[in-house]
């Protein structure tokens, strides 16, 4: 789990704790479903961000490998 995602998730639930039924002291299902939807959205965004970072990392490695080949050619 990414650190940024964990901070976002924990701050969200600290600011928006689930409402509780005073008689049973259990969270209402509506609130839990809403929180689940928010969590799914956050996970989707984190997954997208992770995929973008993976693509950037791959491009960076390709660039570094090209530079290493060029450097090797120049030093021969």
WOQUIVEN-V231478 format. One record per run of one state. SS is the DSSP state (H for helix, E for strand, L for the rest). FROM is the first residue (numbers start at 1). TO is the last residue. If there is no record, write none. Layout:
BEGIN
SS_FROM_TO / SS_FROM_TO
END
This chain:
BEGIN
L_1_2 / H_3_15 / L_16_19 / E_20_20 / L_21_26 / E_27_27 / L_28_28 / H_29_75 / L_76_76
END
